[in-house]
């Protein structure tokens, strides 16, 4: 895991420091990426990303933040020095990234071709030229340029270059032949019969069928967010759009579905949450989640579980799925973890589940519970209480204001919490607050305060790190490397 994480960090820093576009507009770059051949495009504001990672380029070197500096010896310093030197010829304000032929590519404009040529010459990199394109095999990447734009791949030199060549031809780059590298590393030109005609055909098609021809793609990818993306969904005529911003200790992500005309597509299968359940949730609970359940095939979900569960567990799942299918509104779950609780000490954990059902269905569930033949008590409101062997902790089950309630604490409608704004008007919402001092967080150097919600047409995540002044991306990267 450690090697993989550091390698990912190196790839990100290397690619984003290497690729530039001060002289080429994002929309111009989009017009070189064909819709038919590429499933999605991401736009990276590299200056914002570097700021969020607290990284700098100084004196020809990429300087990592103190939190990551101790891992610098794992990173190829020679490659980073080369990349930093290239920044003299290339600017790194914006980058477009896309996947083609199972490989990741980055493209952007060239700010100073003369300085780029000087760099290649000083390092004795010799271009393979073909009809206006130059291919350079650098230390750990392939760079292809037509003088005003670069295309780069870093995911393996031999296997990716043929795919890149095809992608460039398909990307409205002109009726040109282009160089590719075979497995032995020798240069081999694409000169098979019919190749130029095919390139011309794809080029003509890309003039009207490229990502730049989609207004929604231009709108989303021309924004000022640190990261934005547009991708095709499995559903016909739908796109997935999203963005991410990181500033100080906060990370915000939003995603939504649109059609090709840019019109929002409403989230189906769930409905708006009824927030009445919040009256029973203490403000000290660490996790609260709820969804407006609508037409969920719980029996089908239980069937999918059949291949991985043992027979006795599957019987319980199927029984529960039958009861879940009776939910006709909000399903809510809340959990509290005390300072000493961990995965081996469940006594420090309290939980509350509330599922909206008809009176008849609630009565049916209560009848099943009484049939467990466990000793229980029943109060005047019909709430059953019994012990499942978890120390002195009791389980309470009953009809709570039209909800089937299951809890490890007594039901009290006078709880005080601040969750209303998180859940009001949402179809799904989750609030998570995990202070650093919790037993579950003992190996993590920060706390987490996070909300997730689904509005009528958009999915949102906002995460803020607590008990630390380390920027959020640096802290998360540090956690991956630890």
C-alpha positions in Angstrom: 0.0 0.0 0.0 2.8 2.4 0.9 4.7 2.0 -2.4 1.5 2.3 -4.4 0.5 5.5 -2.6 3.9 7.1 -3.1 3.9 6.1 -6.7 0.5 7.7 -7.2 1.7 10.9 -5.5 4.7 10.9 -7.8 2.6 10.4 -10.9 0.2 13.2 -9.9 3.0 15.7 -9.2 5.0 14.7 -12.2 2.2 14.8 -14.7 0.7 18.1 -13.4 4.0 19.8 -13.2 4.9 18.7 -16.7 1.7 19.7 -18.6 0.7 23.2 -19.3 -1.7 25.5 -21.1 -1.1 29.3 -20.7 -1.5 29.9 -24.4 -4.2 27.4 -25.2 -7.8 27.8 -24.0 -9.5 24.8 -22.4 -12.2 24.9 -25.1 -9.5 24.6 -27.8 -8.1 21.5 -26.0 -11.5 19.9 -25.7 -11.9 20.1 -29.4 -9.0 17.7 -29.8 -10.7 15.0 -27.7 -13.3 13.0 -29.6 -16.5 12.1 -27.8 -16.8 8.6 -29.4 -13.4 7.4 -28.3 -13.1 8.9 -24.8 -15.6 8.2 -22.0 -14.8 11.3 -19.9 -12.5 14.3 -19.4 -11.2 15.9 -16.3 -9.9 19.5 -15.9 -7.2 20.2 -13.3 -6.3 23.6 -12.0 -2.7 22.6 -11.3 -1.8 25.8 -9.4 -4.8 25.1 -7.0 -3.8 21.5 -6.7 -0.2 22.4 -5.8 -1.4 25.0 -3.3 -3.8 22.4 -1.7 -0.9 19.9 -1.5 1.4 22.7 -0.1 3.9 21.9 -2.9 6.2 24.4 -4.6 8.8 24.5 -7.4 12.0 26.2 -6.2 15.4 26.3 -7.8 14.5 23.6 -10.2 13.1 21.2 -7.6 9.6 20.2 -6.4 9.5 20.9 -2.7 7.2 18.7 -0.7 5.4 20.0 2.5 7.0 19.0 5.8 4.3 16.4 6.4 5.4 14.5 3.3 9.0 15.6 3.2 10.3 12.6 5.1 9.1 10.4 2.2 11.1 12.3 -0.4 13.8 9.6 -0.5 11.2 7.3 -2.1 10.6 9.7 -5.0 12.7 9.8 -8.1 14.6 13.1 -7.6 16.2 13.1 -11.0 12.8 12.8 -12.7 11.3 15.6 -10.5 14.3 17.8 -11.3 13.7 17.3 -15.0 10.0 18.1 -14.6 10.7 21.2 -12.7 13.2 22.3 -15.4 10.5 21.8 -18.1 8.3 24.3 -16.2 10.5 27.1 -17.8 9.1 26.1 -21.2 5.6 25.1 -20.1 3.0 26.7 -17.8 0.9 24.5 -15.5 -2.3 26.5 -14.9 -4.7 24.0 -16.5 -4.5 20.4 -17.5 -7.0 18.1 -19.3 -6.8 14.5 -18.5 -8.6 11.6 -20.2 -8.4 7.8 -20.6 -7.9 6.2 -23.9 -7.2 2.6 -24.7 -6.9 1.7 -20.9 -4.2 4.4 -20.4 -4.2 7.8 -18.8 -3.2 10.8 -20.9 -2.8 14.5 -20.2 -2.9 17.3 -22.7 -2.3 21.0 -22.6 -0.8 23.9 -24.6 2.8 24.9 -25.1 3.8 28.3 -23.8 7.3 28.6 -25.3 8.3 26.1 -28.0 11.9 27.5 -28.2 12.5 26.7 -24.6 11.0 23.3 -25.0 13.4 22.6 -27.9 16.3 23.9 -25.8 15.3 21.5 -23.0 15.1 18.5 -25.4 18.5 19.4 -26.9 20.3 19.9 -23.6 19.2 16.4 -22.5 20.0 14.8 -25.8 16.4 13.8 -26.4 15.9 13.2 -30.1 12.5 13.5 -31.7 10.9 11.1 -34.1 9.2 13.6 -36.5 6.3 12.8 -38.8 4.2 15.4 -40.6 4.4 18.1 -38.0 4.5 15.9 -34.9 7.5 15.3 -32.6 7.6 12.3 -30.3 10.1 12.4 -27.4 10.8 9.4 -25.1 11.7 11.1 -21.8 13.0 9.3 -18.7 9.6 8.0 -17.6 7.0 9.3 -20.0 6.2 9.9 -23.6 5.7 13.5 -24.8 4.3 14.2 -28.2 3.9 17.8 -29.5 2.8 19.6 -32.6 4.4 22.8 -31.4 1.4 24.3 -29.7 0.0 21.4 -27.7 1.5 18.4 -25.8 0.1 15.0 -25.1 1.7 13.0 -22.3 1.4 9.5 -20.9 3.2 8.1 -17.9 1.5 4.7 -17.5 4.1 2.6 -19.3 6.0 3.7 -22.3 5.7 0.7 -24.7 2.1 -0.3 -24.2 0.6 3.2 -24.2 2.2 4.9 -27.1 0.2 3.1 -29.9 -3.0 4.0 -28.0 -1.9 7.6 -27.8 -1.1 7.7 -31.5 -4.6 6.5 -32.3 -6.1 8.9 -29.8 -4.3 11.8 -31.3 -5.4 10.9 -34.8 -9.0 10.6 -33.6 -8.7 13.9 -31.7 -9.0 16.4 -34.6 -5.2 16.8 -34.8 -5.1 17.0 -38.6 -4.6 14.5 -41.4 -1.1 13.4 -40.2 0.8 10.2 -39.7 2.3 9.9 -36.2 5.1 8.0 -34.6 4.7 5.1 -32.1 7.2 3.1 -30.1 7.3 -0.7 -30.3 8.1 -3.0 -27.4 11.8 -3.0 -28.2 11.9 0.8 -27.9 12.7 1.3 -31.6 10.8 4.1 -33.4 8.2 2.9 -35.9 6.0 5.2 -38.0 2.4 4.5 -38.7 2.5 4.1 -42.4 0.1 1.2 -43.1 -2.1 1.5 -46.2 -5.3 3.5 -45.4 -4.0 5.0 -42.2 -3.9 8.6 -43.5 -7.4 8.2 -45.0 -8.6 6.9 -41.6 -7.0 9.8 -39.8 -8.6 12.3 -42.1 -12.0 10.6 -41.6 -11.7 10.7 -37.8 -10.4 14.3 -37.9 -13.4 15.4 -39.9 -15.7 13.6 -37.5 -14.1 15.2 -34.5 -14.9 18.7 -35.9 -18.5 18.2 -34.8 -18.3 15.3 -32.4 -15.7 16.2 -29.9 -16.0 17.2 -26.2 -15.6 20.8 -27.2 -18.9 20.6 -29.1 -20.8 19.8 -25.9 -21.9 23.1 -24.2 -22.2 21.3 -20.8 -18.6 20.0 -21.1 -17.3 23.5 -21.9 -19.3 25.0 -19.0 -18.2 22.5 -16.4 -14.6 22.1 -17.5 -13.9 25.8 -18.0 -14.7 26.6 -14.3 -12.3 27.7 -11.6 -12.6 24.6 -9.4 -9.4 22.7 -8.5 -10.8 19.6 -10.3 -13.8 19.2 -12.5 -15.0 16.4 -14.8 -17.6 15.2 -17.3 -18.1 11.6 -18.0 -20.5 9.4 -19.9 -22.8 7.2 -17.8 -23.9 3.7 -18.6 -27.4 5.1 -19.1 -27.8 6.4 -22.7 -27.9 10.1 -23.2 -26.7 10.9 -19.7 -23.5 12.5 -18.4 -22.0 12.7 -14.9 -20.6 16.1 -14.0 -18.6 16.9 -10.9 -16.1 19.1 -9.2 -13.8 19.1 -6.1 -12.3 22.0 -4.1 -9.7 21.7 -1.3 -8.8 24.7 0.9 -7.0 24.5 4.2 -8.6 21.7 6.2 -11.8 21.4 4.1 -12.6 19.2 1.0 -15.8 19.7 -0.9 -17.1 17.5 -3.7 -20.3 17.7 -5.8 -21.6 15.4 -8.5 -24.8 15.4 -10.6 -26.3 13.8 -13.7 -27.3 15.8 -16.8 -28.4 15.0 -20.3 -26.4 16.1 -23.3 -28.3 19.4 -23.4 -27.0 20.1 -19.9 -30.4 19.7 -18.2 -30.3 18.3 -14.7 -31.6 14.7 -14.1 -33.4 14.2 -10.9 -32.3 11.4 -8.5 -34.8 8.6 -8.7 -35.6 5.7 -6.4 -35.5 7.8 -3.2 -37.7 10.5 -1.9 -37.4 13.5 0.4 -36.5 12.7 4.0 -39.1 13.3 6.8 -37.0 14.9 9.6 -39.3 13.9 12.5 -36.9 11.1 13.5 -34.4 13.8 14.5 -36.3 14.5 17.7 -35.1 11.1 19.0 -31.4 11.5 18.1 -29.2 12.9 20.8 -26.7 15.6 19.8 -23.8 13.5 21.1 -24.2 10.8 18.4 -21.3 10.6 16.0 -23.1 9.3 12.9 -26.6 10.1 11.7 -27.8 8.9 8.2 -31.3 8.9 6.6 -32.9 8.3 3.2 -36.4 8.5 1.8 -36.9 4.9 0.8 -39.0 4.4 -2.4 -39.6 1.2 -4.4 -36.4 -0.6 -3.2 -36.4 -4.4 -4.0 -34.9 -5.6 -0.7 -35.6 -9.2 -1.6 -33.5 -8.9 -4.7 -30.6 -7.4 -2.7 -30.9 -10.3 -0.3 -30.7 -12.6 -3.2 -27.4 -11.0 -4.3 -26.0 -11.7 -0.8 -26.7 -15.4 -1.2 -23.5 -16.2 -2.9 -21.3 -14.8 -0.1 -23.2 -15.6 3.1 -23.5 -18.8 5.1 -26.9 -20.4 5.3 -27.9 -19.2 8.8 -26.8 -15.7 8.2 -28.6 -15.7 4.9 -31.8 -16.7 6.6 -31.5 -13.7 9.0 -30.9 -11.4 6.0 -33.9 -12.7 4.1 -36.1 -12.3 7.2 -34.9 -8.7 7.7 -35.3 -8.0 3.9 -39.0 -9.0 4.2 -39.4 -6.4 7.0 -37.4 -3.8 5.1 -39.7 -4.1 2.1 -42.5 -2.8 4.4 -40.7 0.6 4.8 -42.8 3.3 3.1 -40.9 6.4 4.0 -37.8 7.5 5.9 -35.2 5.0 7.0 -32.7 6.5 9.6 -29.7 5.2 11.4 -27.7 6.9 14.2 -24.7 5.7 16.1 -22.7 6.9 19.1 -19.2 5.8 19.9 -17.7 6.6 23.3 -14.0 7.4 23.8 -13.1 3.8 24.8 -15.1 2.0 22.2 -13.3 0.1 19.4 -14.1 -2.9 17.2 -13.4 -5.2 20.1 -15.5 -3.3 22.6 -19.0 -2.9 21.3 -20.3 -2.0 24.8 -19.2 1.6 24.1 -21.4 1.8 21.1 -25.1 2.9 21.0 -27.3 2.7 17.9 -30.8 3.9 16.9 -32.7 2.7 13.8 -36.1 4.2 12.8 -38.0 3.0 9.8 -41.4 4.5 8.7 -44.1 1.8 8.3 -47.8 1.4 8.6 -49.3 0.4 12.0 -50.1 -3.0 10.7 -46.6 -3.7 9.5 -45.1 -2.4 12.8 -47.4 -4.7 14.7 -46.3 -7.6 12.6 -42.6 -6.9 13.3 -43.3 -6.6 17.1 -45.1 -9.9 17.0 -42.0 -11.6 15.4 -39.8 -10.0 18.1 -42.0 -11.4 20.9 -41.7 -14.8 19.2 -37.9 -14.9 19.8 -38.7 -16.3 23.3 -36.3 -14.0 25.0 -37.3 -12.5 28.3 -38.7 -9.0 27.7 -40.6 -6.2 29.3 -43.2 -4.0 27.7 -44.2 -0.4 28.8 -47.5 1.4 28.5 -46.6 2.6 24.9 -46.0 -1.0 23.7 -42.2 -0.6 23.6 -40.4 -3.9 24.2 -37.1 -4.1 26.0 -34.9 -7.2 26.2 -31.2 -8.1 26.7 -29.1 -9.6 24.0 -26.1 -10.4 26.2 -24.2 -7.2 25.5 -23.4 -6.5 29.1 -26.1 -4.4 30.7 -27.2 -2.9 27.4 -30.8 -3.4 26.4 -32.5 -3.4 23.1 -35.7 -1.3 22.7 -38.2 -2.1 19.9 -41.5 -0.3 19.4 -43.9 2.0 17.5 -42.4 5.5 17.7 -44.6 8.1 16.1 -45.3 5.9 13.1 -41.7 4.5 12.9 -40.5 1.1 13.8 -37.9 2.0 16.3 -35.0 -0.2 17.3 -32.5 1.3 19.8 -30.0 0.6 22.5 -31.2 3.7 24.4 -34.8 4.6 25.5 -36.8 6.6 23.0 -37.0 10.2 24.1 -38.6 12.8 21.8 -37.0 15.8 23.6 -33.4 15.4 22.2 -31.4 18.4 21.3 -29.2 18.3 18.2 -28.1 20.5 15.3 -28.7 18.1 12.4 -31.9 19.7 10.9 -30.2 21.8 8.3 -28.2 18.8 7.1 -31.3 16.7 6.5 -34.1 19.2 5.6 -35.1 19.0 1.9 -32.6 16.2 1.2 -33.3 12.7 -0.3 -30.3 11.2 1.5 -28.1 12.8 4.1 -25.4 11.7 6.5 -23.6 13.6 9.2 -20.3 12.2 10.7 -18.4 13.6 13.6 -15.3 11.6 14.8 -13.1 13.6 17.2 -9.5 12.6 17.4 -9.7 11.4 20.9 -12.1 8.5 20.1 -10.7 5.0 20.5 -11.6 4.3 16.8 -9.3 7.2 15.8 -6.3 6.4 17.9 -4.0 5.7 14.8 -5.3 8.7 12.9 -3.6 12.1 13.5 -6.8 14.2 13.1 -10.6 14.2 13.6 -13.2 14.2 10.9 -16.4 16.3 10.6 -18.2 15.3 7.4 -21.6 15.7 5.8 -23.0 13.9 2.7 -26.3 14.6 1.1 -28.3 14.1 -2.0 -30.6 16.9 -3.2 -33.1 16.5 -6.0 -30.4 16.3 -8.6 -27.0 16.5 -6.9 -24.7 14.5 -4.6 -22.5 16.6 -2.2 -19.7 15.8 0.2 -18.1 18.2 2.6 -15.3 17.0 4.9 -13.4 19.1 7.4 -10.5 17.8 9.4 -10.4 18.7 13.0 -7.7 18.9 15.7 -5.1 19.6 13.0 -3.8 22.5 11.0 -2.5 20.3 8.2 -4.2 20.9 4.8 -6.8 18.3 4.0 -5.1 16.8 0.9 -1.7 16.7 2.6 -3.3 15.0 5.7 -5.1 12.4 3.5 -2.0 11.7 1.5 0.0 11.4 4.7 -2.5 8.9 6.0 -2.2 6.8 2.8 1.6 6.7 3.1 1.6 5.9 6.9 
